[in-house]
């Protein structure tokens, strides 16, 4: 609570937490995709494909698409067939 930002983690099957994206401002979910607005830009990934690998692993880094500008994120959402995203985390 005392930090000016939050970090998005994924809970792996073994119970360990894996850092996915630091300095998160807002997170939204739609059509099986997670959309993240962070200090460094916008990101998205397919939830089903994220298996909780170490975020330093190049294979895992490919799952997190970004950083993107807002325009690039909107274009990705159109390609993915995602309508409006309601962000859950202000």
C-alpha positions in Angstrom: 0.0 0.0 0.0 2.8 2.4 0.7 4.4 2.0 -2.8 3.3 4.3 -5.6 2.9 1.3 -8.0 1.9 -2.3 -8.1 3.4 -5.4 -9.7 1.4 -8.0 -11.6 2.2 -11.5 -10.5 1.1 -14.9 -11.7 0.6 -17.7 -9.2 2.2 -20.8 -10.6 0.9 -24.3 -10.1 3.5 -24.9 -7.4 2.2 -21.9 -5.4 5.2 -19.6 -6.3 4.6 -16.1 -7.5 6.2 -15.1 -10.8 6.5 -11.5 -11.7 4.8 -10.6 -15.0 4.8 -6.8 -15.2 6.1 -4.1 -12.8 4.7 -0.6 -12.2 1.2 -1.5 -13.2 -1.4 1.3 -13.3 -4.5 -0.6 -14.5 -5.4 -4.2 -15.6 -8.4 -5.4 -17.7 -9.6 -8.7 -18.9 -11.6 -9.5 -22.0 -12.1 -12.4 -24.4 -9.3 -14.5 -22.8 -6.7 -11.7 -22.9 -5.2 -9.6 -20.1 -4.5 -5.9 -20.9 -2.1 -4.0 -18.8 -1.4 -0.3 -18.6 2.0 0.2 -16.9 4.4 3.0 -16.4 6.5 1.7 -19.3 3.6 1.4 -21.7 0.7 -1.0 -22.6 0.9 -4.8 -22.7 -1.3 -7.7 -23.5 -1.1 -11.5 -23.3 -3.3 -14.5 -23.8 -4.1 -15.8 -20.4 -4.4 -19.5 -21.5 -0.8 -19.4 -22.9 0.8 -18.0 -19.8 2.1 -21.0 -17.9 4.0 -19.1 -15.2 7.5 -19.5 -16.6 10.2 -17.3 -15.2 9.7 -13.8 -16.7 13.5 -13.7 -17.4 13.1 -16.7 -19.7 13.0 -15.5 -23.4 10.2 -17.9 -24.2 8.1 -16.3 -21.4 9.0 -12.8 -22.4 7.5 -13.4 -25.9 4.1 -14.1 -24.2 3.9 -10.5 -22.9 3.4 -8.3 -25.9 4.6 -4.8 -25.4 5.4 -2.1 -24.5 2.9 -0.6 -26.9 1.6 2.9 -27.4 -2.1 3.3 -26.8 -2.7 3.3 -30.6 -0.7 0.1 -31.0 -2.7 -1.5 -28.2 -6.0 -0.5 -29.9 -4.8 -2.0 -33.2 -3.8 -5.3 -31.4 -7.3 -5.4 -29.8 -8.9 -5.0 -33.2 -6.8 -7.8 -34.6 -7.7 -10.0 -31.6 -11.4 -9.3 -32.0 -11.7 -7.7 -28.6 -14.2 -4.9 -28.0 -14.0 -2.5 -25.1 -12.0 -3.6 -22.0 -13.2 -2.7 -18.6 -10.2 -2.1 -16.5 -10.6 -3.6 -13.0 -7.6 -2.2 -11.2 -7.4 1.6 -11.0 
